[in-house]
């Protein structure tokens, strides 16, 4: 489709199959699109190290929207970085994570910290090939307060039923400066209020002098919904949650069936 100038794709559950691989059909379809002059952006809750792994596997220079939209990288250059306040991090740790006996994941720029290591942390470490540093929240908050900075994003990982309860607990706290959304059934992302994959997409469009109507976005979970709504064409994976499918213009095949490649083929040749 001639008018599409930017494709913004989620990673886990979208570009990657359930074995965390980029299927050959997906890789080839994105390569062809990139060769036609369309820019590719990877939009993920992953930290930069995890997004860069996928960029390397694709073999295509990509704009990298990381940490749930709080960090945008073009090559190694940071275009945008948003932060939470350190005292917000402390409150969420004490009132939510610690209370529920769960580690708090803390992300700032290229760094990943955790308050403890459990099976979810171990699994993520294996997926993105990055070892987090175990820290004390109070000490980290003091250091960042003195530096005038804070975390880009916080994350709590737990079984889906536990996470739904925790998500409701956070909403009931009515913190004015945080937003939250699930990037998977077991991952709850917590980030600065007003920052979404849609605001990141808008920032990328401004940087490239592209209109949002000339973009295509594709994803599978709650964190992707704002991006799907903003893009000129919104595509839901076949494995996407129902709320996202309802917002999308198209529903493609699942991530295990090379749904990204199928969608691009249909849209480009219709």
Number of C-alpha atoms within 10 A of each C-alpha: 13 8 11 21 22 27 23 27 24 26 23 24 22 28 29 20 18 13 11 17 14 22 20 11 15 22 18 14 18 21 16 11 20 18 11 11 11 18 20 23 23 22 33 26 28 23 25 22 15 21 23 22 13 21 17 11 11 19 11 16 15 22 22 29 30 28 31 29 28 26 26 28 19 15 12 11 8 12 16 15 15 20 19 21 18 20 16 17 21 17 14 20 24 15 13 20 20 14 10 13 11 17 23 26 25 25 22 21 20 13 16 20 21 21 19 16 15 13 10 15 19 12 11 15 14 10 13 18 12 14 15 20 14 15 14 11 21 14 10 16 20 14 14 15 14 9 9 10 16 25 26 26 29 26 23 24 23 19 11 15 10 12 18 15 11 18 18 10 13 17 14 9 11 10 13 9 12 18 17 23 19 22 23 18 16 16 18 24 21 25 26 23 15 12 17 23 27 24 16 22 27 18 17 25 18 12 10 12 9 16 16 21 15 17 24 24 29 32 34 30 25 19 26 28 26 18 25 29 17 19 25 19 20 25 28 32 27 22 20 23 17 13 13 24 23 12 16 20 15 16 20 23 18 21 28 20 17 23 27 29 21 16 20 20 14 11 13 11 7 7
